Amino acid sequence: MKDDSKYYLKCVKCEHITPDFGVWFEQNQVCPECGSNHSEVWYNSDYKELPLIIKGNPISFWQYFYYLPLSKQENVISRNEGAVSLQNWWFLEDFAKEKYGLDINVQVYRNDLNGGTGTFKDVAASLAASIFKEHDIKQYCVASTGNTATSYARYLSIAGINCSVFIPDNALKASEAMISAFGQQVLRVKGDYSKAKKIAAEYSKKYNILISIGNIDPIRVEAKKTMVFEWLRQLDRLPDVYIQAISGGTGPIAIDKGIREIKSVYPDLKNPKFIMVQPDGCDPMVQAWENAEKNGFPDGFEKEYPILDNPQTAVPTLATGNPATYPIIAKLVQNSGGTFLRMKESKMIDYAKLVAFERKVILGPASAVCMAGFFEALKKGLIKNGETVLINTGEGVRRAPDFVNEMIYTTKNVDSIDECKPHEIDDYRKQLWEAVIKD
């Protein structure tokens, strides 16, 4: 039963109450009544203060401390994450107007500007490190394709917590280097992400060490729900369309949770149209959605999805072949009027080059997948006139040096001064746009 503490966890399946994260950890992060590992955090707080807090000028998502599951502010581990300014990318608006006759507002939420490791995962890692510090957790382990591992490695290191990281064989070497540099143990598994998760679970059980429970982890969800607060702060509303590259899918789960949580003070809020994007090298959710769509979305459609063994993708951070969260994500997408889209990995570099040229921002591979989703959504008529579109780019390029190398396109090999002459930057614009637009 609930008490007078700040928060409690409620099982999504049977509604059993767990009083706090200390008890949740003692329960091995499962409900003692039904065995489900899907619980949500709820607060005994009054949300009437939230509109005033939202009007502030935060340096991190910890501005929303009263709606986060930490009791003492002295335990906060932060590197200025989660309060990133939205950017209006006018060149995408101009394209939508010129090509499709649409007047839309395009906002980009750049997680590469987060102060921790410059990824979508920094807010979750910050909250996790803070909660572990508050509950005196000394050991933790996680299986990851790269971004989660890197963020958790850094933040837990700051908190003095040991983190064992299990990465698949195709994980980026640069991610491995950063994890190791923070003094955390790296265990590179000879196999794919599914095998990395299996061995991590066995390690957790053998040594009685806490393990990340994935995309429904209440810590991850609580951290990322603050996106909703940030959009209200910066836009005074929620976007009509939300685009994200998807591997597991904590993003839409967290957005939905954040909206449900603050219904008492924002009763008119609803989920944006979720558009989830996967590369063609690892697209099990897209395959499942297309099959369901072909069959008219029969009852229970969300329970049917393929499992890809050892997917061969050029985007290791999106290499989740067993999409265990698809049943949750699929229903959220369907209820929002959204969809799942596939993009061609062979065109990733074209999107990255265009953004680098137009905005002077170098995206990481997963963020290029996300950007491709915007163009695919326009092509398929999924964005309507007057809508506000939010593109959530997951990471920058700092851990993907090979991807940067592919962006070279202006170099000329010369042997004498006679082969050198001045250039005009704008001369490249046409070729970059043509590369993106062509099928």
C-alpha positions as CSV (number, residue, x, y, z in Angstrom):
1,M,0.0,0.0,0.0
2,K,1.0,3.6,-0.5
3,D,2.5,5.7,2.3
4,D,3.4,9.3,2.6
5,S,6.7,9.0,0.7
6,K,7.4,10.9,-2.5
7,Y,6.7,8.1,-4.9
8,Y,5.8,4.4,-5.3
9,L,5.9,1.8,-8.1
10,K,2.7,0.2,-9.4
11,C,2.7,-3.1,-11.4
12,V,1.1,-2.5,-14.8
13,K,-0.3,-6.0,-14.8
14,C,-1.8,-6.5,-11.3
15,E,-1.4,-3.0,-9.7
16,H,0.7,-4.3,-6.8
17,I,2.4,-1.4,-5.0
18,T,6.1,-1.4,-4.3
19,P,7.0,1.4,-1.9
20,D,10.3,2.6,-3.5
21,F,13.3,1.6,-5.5
22,G,15.1,0.1,-2.5
23,V,12.4,-2.5,-2.2
24,W,12.1,-2.8,-6.0
25,F,15.8,-3.8,-6.1
26,E,15.3,-6.3,-3.2
27,Q,12.5,-7.9,-5.3
28,N,14.9,-8.3,-8.2
29,Q,13.0,-5.7,-10.2
30,V,9.8,-7.9,-10.5
31,C,6.4,-7.7,-9.0
32,P,6.2,-10.2,-6.1
33,E,2.5,-10.9,-6.8
34,C,2.5,-11.7,-10.5
35,G,6.2,-11.8,-11.5
36,S,5.9,-9.0,-14.1
37,N,8.9,-6.7,-14.5
38,H,6.7,-3.9,-15.9
39,S,6.0,-1.4,-13.1
40,E,5.5,2.4,-13.4
41,V,6.4,5.1,-10.9
42,W,3.7,7.3,-9.5
43,Y,3.9,10.3,-7.2
44,N,2.1,11.5,-4.1
45,S,2.9,15.1,-5.3
46,D,0.5,17.8,-6.3
47,Y,1.0,18.7,-9.9
48,K,-0.4,22.2,-9.6
49,E,3.2,23.5,-9.2
50,L,4.3,21.9,-12.5
51,P,3.2,24.7,-14.8
52,L,5.3,27.1,-12.7
53,I,8.3,24.8,-12.7
54,I,8.0,24.4,-16.5
55,K,8.3,28.2,-16.9
56,G,11.9,28.0,-15.5
57,N,15.1,28.0,-17.4
58,P,16.7,24.7,-16.5
59,I,20.2,23.5,-17.0
60,S,19.2,19.9,-16.8
61,F,16.1,17.7,-16.5
62,W,16.7,17.8,-12.7
63,Q,14.6,21.0,-12.8
64,Y,11.8,18.5,-12.4
65,F,13.2,16.9,-9.3
66,Y,9.8,16.8,-7.6
67,Y,8.5,14.5,-10.3
68,L,11.5,12.2,-10.4
69,P,12.0,9.1,-8.1
70,L,14.8,10.4,-5.9
71,S,14.4,11.5,-2.3
72,K,17.5,13.6,-1.7
73,Q,19.0,16.2,-4.1
74,E,22.4,15.6,-2.6
75,N,22.5,12.2,-4.5
76,V,22.0,13.8,-8.0
77,I,24.7,12.9,-10.5
78,S,24.3,15.2,-13.5
79,R,26.3,16.6,-16.4
80,N,23.7,19.1,-17.7
81,E,21.5,16.6,-19.7
82,G,17.9,16.7,-20.7
83,A,17.3,20.4,-21.1
84,V,18.4,20.8,-24.7
85,S,17.0,23.7,-26.7
86,L,14.8,22.7,-29.6
87,Q,16.1,23.9,-33.0
88,N,13.9,25.1,-35.8
89,W,15.3,23.5,-39.0
90,W,13.9,25.8,-41.6
91,F,15.5,24.1,-44.6
92,L,13.2,21.1,-43.9
93,E,10.2,23.4,-43.7
94,D,11.2,25.0,-47.0
95,F,11.5,21.6,-48.7
96,A,8.1,20.5,-47.4
97,K,6.6,23.7,-48.8
98,E,8.3,23.6,-52.2
99,K,7.9,19.9,-52.8
100,Y,4.6,19.1,-51.2
101,G,2.9,22.4,-50.6
102,L,2.9,22.0,-46.9
103,D,3.3,24.7,-44.3
104,I,4.7,22.9,-41.3
105,N,6.8,23.6,-38.3
106,V,9.9,21.4,-37.9
107,Q,11.7,21.2,-34.5
108,V,14.7,19.0,-33.9
109,Y,15.6,17.8,-30.4
110,R,19.4,17.1,-30.6
111,N,20.5,14.6,-28.0
112,D,24.1,15.0,-29.2
113,L,24.0,18.3,-27.2
114,N,23.5,16.4,-23.9
115,G,26.3,17.1,-21.5
116,G,27.1,13.5,-20.6
117,T,28.0,11.5,-23.6
118,G,25.9,13.3,-26.2
119,T,23.3,10.6,-26.7
120,F,19.6,9.9,-26.1
121,K,20.6,7.8,-23.1
122,D,22.2,10.4,-20.8
123,V,19.0,11.3,-18.9
124,A,18.4,7.7,-18.0
125,A,22.0,7.2,-17.0
126,S,21.9,10.3,-14.8
127,L,18.8,9.2,-13.0
128,A,20.0,5.6,-12.7
129,A,23.4,6.7,-11.2
130,S,21.5,9.0,-8.7
131,I,19.1,6.3,-7.6
132,F,21.9,3.7,-7.3
133,K,23.9,6.2,-5.2
134,E,20.8,6.8,-2.9
135,H,20.3,3.1,-2.4
136,D,24.0,2.2,-2.0
137,I,24.2,0.0,-5.0
138,K,27.8,-1.0,-5.8
139,Q,27.5,-3.2,-8.8
140,Y,25.4,-3.1,-11.9
141,C,25.4,-4.7,-15.4
142,V,23.9,-3.9,-18.7
143,A,23.7,-5.4,-22.2
144,S,23.8,-2.7,-24.9
145,T,24.5,-2.1,-28.6
146,G,26.5,1.0,-27.6
147,N,24.7,4.2,-26.5
148,T,23.2,2.9,-23.2
149,A,26.5,1.2,-22.3
150,T,28.5,4.3,-22.9
151,S,26.2,6.6,-20.9
152,Y,25.8,4.2,-18.0
153,A,29.6,3.6,-17.9
154,R,30.3,7.3,-17.5
155,Y,27.6,8.2,-15.0
156,L,28.0,5.2,-12.8
157,S,31.8,5.8,-12.8
158,I,31.1,9.3,-11.6
159,A,29.0,7.9,-8.8
160,G,31.7,5.3,-7.9
161,I,29.6,2.4,-9.0
162,N,31.0,-0.6,-10.9
163,C,29.3,-1.4,-14.2
164,S,29.9,-4.5,-16.3
165,V,29.0,-3.9,-19.9
166,F,28.1,-6.7,-22.3
167,I,28.3,-5.6,-25.9
168,P,27.7,-7.7,-29.1
169,D,30.4,-8.5,-31.4
170,N,29.4,-5.8,-34.0
171,A,29.4,-3.0,-31.4
172,L,31.5,0.0,-32.4
173,K,35.1,0.0,-31.3
174,A,34.8,3.7,-30.3
175,S,31.9,2.8,-27.9
176,E,34.1,0.1,-26.4
177,A,37.0,2.5,-26.0
178,M,34.9,5.1,-24.1
179,I,33.4,2.5,-21.8
180,S,36.9,1.2,-21.0
181,A,38.3,4.7,-20.6
182,F,35.8,5.3,-17.8
183,G,37.2,2.3,-15.9
184,Q,34.2,0.1,-16.4
185,Q,34.5,-3.6,-17.4
186,V,33.7,-4.4,-21.1
187,L,32.7,-7.9,-22.0
188,R,32.5,-8.2,-25.8
189,V,30.3,-11.2,-26.6
190,K,31.0,-13.5,-29.5
191,G,27.6,-13.1,-31.0
192,D,24.7,-10.7,-31.6
193,Y,22.8,-8.5,-29.1
194,S,20.4,-11.3,-28.1
195,K,23.4,-13.4,-27.0
196,A,24.9,-10.4,-25.2
197,K,21.6,-10.0,-23.3
198,K,21.5,-13.7,-22.5
199,I,25.0,-13.8,-21.0
200,A,24.4,-10.5,-19.1
201,A,21.3,-12.1,-17.5
202,E,23.3,-15.2,-16.5
203,Y,26.1,-13.0,-15.1
204,S,23.5,-11.0,-13.1
205,K,22.0,-14.2,-11.6
206,K,25.4,-15.8,-10.9
207,Y,26.8,-12.8,-8.9
208,N,23.5,-11.4,-7.7
209,I,24.1,-8.1,-9.5
210,L,21.4,-5.7,-10.6
211,I,20.8,-5.7,-14.3
212,S,19.1,-3.3,-16.7
213,I,15.6,-4.6,-17.5
214,G,15.5,-2.9,-20.8
215,N,13.2,-0.4,-22.4
216,I,10.4,-0.7,-19.8
217,D,12.8,-0.1,-17.0
218,P,11.0,2.4,-14.7
219,I,14.2,4.4,-14.3
220,R,14.6,4.9,-18.0
221,V,10.9,5.7,-18.5
222,E,10.9,8.3,-15.6
223,A,14.0,10.1,-17.0
224,K,12.7,10.2,-20.6
225,K,9.2,11.3,-19.7
226,T,10.7,14.7,-18.9
227,M,10.8,15.2,-22.7
228,V,7.1,16.0,-22.4
229,F,7.8,18.7,-19.8
230,E,10.5,20.2,-22.0
231,W,8.3,20.4,-25.0
232,L,5.6,22.1,-23.0
233,R,8.3,24.5,-21.7
234,Q,9.6,25.4,-25.1
235,L,6.6,25.0,-27.4
236,D,3.8,25.5,-24.9
237,R,2.2,22.4,-26.4
238,L,3.1,19.0,-27.7
239,P,4.1,18.3,-31.3
240,D,1.6,16.8,-33.7
241,V,4.1,14.3,-35.1
242,Y,7.0,12.6,-33.4
243,I,9.8,10.9,-35.4
244,Q,12.4,8.7,-33.9
245,A,14.8,5.9,-35.0
246,I,13.8,2.9,-33.0
247,S,15.7,0.0,-31.6
248,G,13.8,-0.9,-28.3
249,G,11.5,2.0,-27.9
250,T,11.7,3.7,-24.5
251,G,10.9,7.1,-26.2
252,P,7.2,6.5,-27.1
253,I,6.7,4.5,-23.9
254,A,8.0,7.5,-21.8
255,I,6.1,10.1,-23.7
256,D,2.9,8.2,-23.1
257,K,3.7,7.8,-19.4
258,G,4.5,11.5,-19.1
259,I,1.2,12.6,-20.6
260,R,-0.8,10.2,-18.5
261,E,1.0,11.4,-15.4
262,I,0.1,15.1,-15.8
263,K,-3.5,14.7,-17.1
264,S,-4.8,16.5,-13.9
265,V,-3.2,19.8,-15.0
266,Y,-3.0,19.3,-18.7
267,P,-6.3,17.4,-19.5
268,D,-6.2,18.1,-23.3
269,L,-2.8,16.5,-23.9
270,K,-2.6,13.5,-26.2
271,N,0.2,11.5,-27.7
272,P,1.7,12.9,-31.0
273,K,1.5,10.7,-34.1
274,F,4.4,8.3,-33.5
275,I,6.5,7.6,-36.6
276,M,9.1,5.0,-35.8
277,V,11.9,4.4,-38.2
278,Q,14.2,1.4,-38.7
279,P,17.0,0.7,-41.2
280,D,16.5,-2.1,-43.7
281,G,19.4,-4.1,-42.2
282,C,17.4,-4.6,-39.0
283,D,13.7,-3.9,-39.3
284,P,11.7,-6.5,-37.3
285,M,9.1,-4.0,-36.1
286,V,8.5,-2.6,-39.6
287,Q,8.1,-6.2,-40.9
288,A,5.6,-7.0,-38.1
289,W,3.7,-3.7,-38.7
290,E,3.5,-4.3,-42.5
291,N,2.2,-7.8,-42.0
292,A,-0.5,-6.6,-39.5
293,E,-1.5,-3.8,-41.8
294,K,-1.9,-6.2,-44.7
295,N,-4.2,-8.3,-42.6
296,G,-6.3,-5.4,-41.3
297,F,-4.7,-5.3,-37.8
298,P,-6.5,-8.3,-36.4
299,D,-7.0,-8.6,-32.6
300,G,-3.7,-9.4,-31.0
301,F,-1.7,-8.3,-34.0
302,E,0.9,-6.7,-31.7
303,K,1.9,-10.1,-30.3
304,E,3.2,-11.3,-33.7
305,Y,6.6,-10.2,-34.7
306,P,9.7,-11.7,-36.3
307,I,13.0,-12.3,-34.5
308,L,16.1,-11.6,-36.6
309,D,19.1,-13.6,-35.6
310,N,22.4,-11.7,-35.8
311,P,21.0,-8.9,-38.0
312,Q,23.6,-7.4,-40.4
313,T,23.2,-3.7,-40.1
314,A,25.5,-0.7,-40.6
315,V,23.9,0.9,-37.5
316,P,25.0,-1.3,-34.5
317,T,23.1,0.9,-32.0
318,L,19.9,-0.1,-33.7
319,A,20.7,-3.8,-34.0
320,T,17.9,-5.2,-31.9
321,G,16.7,-8.3,-33.8
322,N,14.3,-9.5,-31.0
323,P,11.9,-6.5,-30.5
324,A,10.4,-7.6,-27.2
325,T,8.8,-4.2,-26.6
326,Y,6.9,-4.4,-29.9
327,P,3.6,-5.4,-28.3
328,I,3.7,-2.1,-26.2
329,I,5.1,0.1,-29.0
330,A,2.7,-1.2,-31.7
331,K,-0.4,-0.3,-29.7
332,L,0.9,3.1,-28.9
333,V,1.7,3.7,-32.6
334,Q,-1.7,2.4,-33.7
335,N,-3.6,4.5,-31.1
336,S,-1.7,7.6,-32.1
337,G,-2.5,7.2,-35.8
338,G,1.2,6.7,-36.5
339,T,3.2,4.0,-38.3
340,F,6.6,2.3,-38.7
341,L,8.8,3.2,-41.6
342,R,11.8,1.5,-43.2
343,M,14.7,3.4,-44.7
344,K,17.6,2.3,-47.0
345,E,20.9,2.0,-45.2
346,S,22.6,2.7,-48.5
347,K,21.2,6.3,-48.4
348,M,22.2,7.1,-44.8
349,I,25.2,9.0,-45.7
350,D,23.2,11.1,-48.2
351,Y,21.0,12.4,-45.3
352,A,24.0,13.0,-43.1
353,K,25.8,15.0,-45.8
354,L,22.7,17.1,-46.4
355,V,22.3,18.0,-42.7
356,A,26.0,18.7,-42.4
357,F,25.8,21.1,-45.3
358,E,22.5,22.9,-44.4
359,R,22.9,23.0,-40.6
360,K,26.7,22.4,-40.0
361,V,25.7,19.5,-37.8
362,I,27.3,16.1,-38.2
363,L,24.8,13.4,-37.3
364,G,25.6,9.9,-36.1
365,P,24.3,6.8,-38.1
366,A,21.1,6.3,-36.0
367,S,20.3,10.0,-36.3
368,A,20.6,9.8,-40.0
369,V,18.1,7.0,-39.9
370,C,15.7,9.2,-38.0
371,M,16.2,12.1,-40.5
372,A,15.4,9.7,-43.4
373,G,12.1,9.0,-41.6
374,F,11.1,12.6,-42.0
375,F,11.6,12.5,-45.8
376,E,9.8,9.1,-46.0
377,A,6.9,10.5,-43.9
378,L,6.5,13.4,-46.3
379,K,6.6,11.1,-49.3
380,K,3.9,8.9,-47.9
381,G,1.6,11.8,-46.9
382,L,1.9,11.2,-43.2
383,I,2.6,14.8,-42.3
384,K,-0.3,17.2,-42.8
385,N,-0.5,20.9,-43.5
386,G,-0.1,23.1,-40.3
387,E,1.4,20.3,-38.2
388,T,4.4,20.7,-35.8
389,V,6.9,17.9,-36.4
390,L,9.5,17.0,-33.7
391,I,12.5,15.0,-34.9
392,N,14.3,13.3,-32.0
393,T,17.9,12.7,-33.2
394,G,19.6,10.2,-31.0
395,E,23.3,10.9,-31.2
396,G,26.1,12.7,-32.8
397,V,29.0,11.1,-34.7
398,R,31.7,11.1,-32.1
399,R,31.7,7.3,-31.7
400,A,31.4,6.5,-35.4
401,P,34.6,7.6,-37.1
402,D,34.1,5.3,-40.1
403,F,30.8,7.1,-40.7
404,V,32.5,10.4,-40.8
405,N,35.0,9.1,-43.3
406,E,32.1,8.3,-45.7
407,M,31.1,12.0,-45.7
408,I,34.1,13.1,-47.7
409,Y,32.9,14.3,-51.1
410,T,34.7,17.6,-51.8
411,T,38.3,16.4,-51.9
412,K,40.4,16.7,-55.1
413,N,43.8,15.1,-55.5
414,V,46.2,17.6,-57.0
415,D,49.8,17.6,-58.1
416,S,50.4,21.3,-58.9
417,I,49.0,24.7,-58.3
418,D,47.5,24.6,-61.8
419,E,45.0,22.1,-60.6
420,C,43.8,24.3,-57.7
421,K,41.1,27.0,-58.0
422,P,38.6,28.6,-55.6
423,H,35.2,27.0,-55.0
424,E,31.7,28.1,-54.1
425,I,30.0,26.2,-51.3
426,D,26.6,26.6,-52.8
427,D,27.7,24.6,-55.9
428,Y,27.4,21.4,-53.8
429,R,23.8,22.1,-52.6
430,K,22.0,20.8,-55.7
431,Q,23.9,17.5,-55.8
432,L,23.3,16.9,-52.1
433,W,19.5,17.5,-52.4
434,E,19.3,15.3,-55.5
435,A,21.0,12.4,-53.7
436,V,18.4,12.6,-50.9
437,I,15.4,13.0,-53.1
438,K,16.1,10.2,-55.6
439,D,14.8,6.7,-54.8
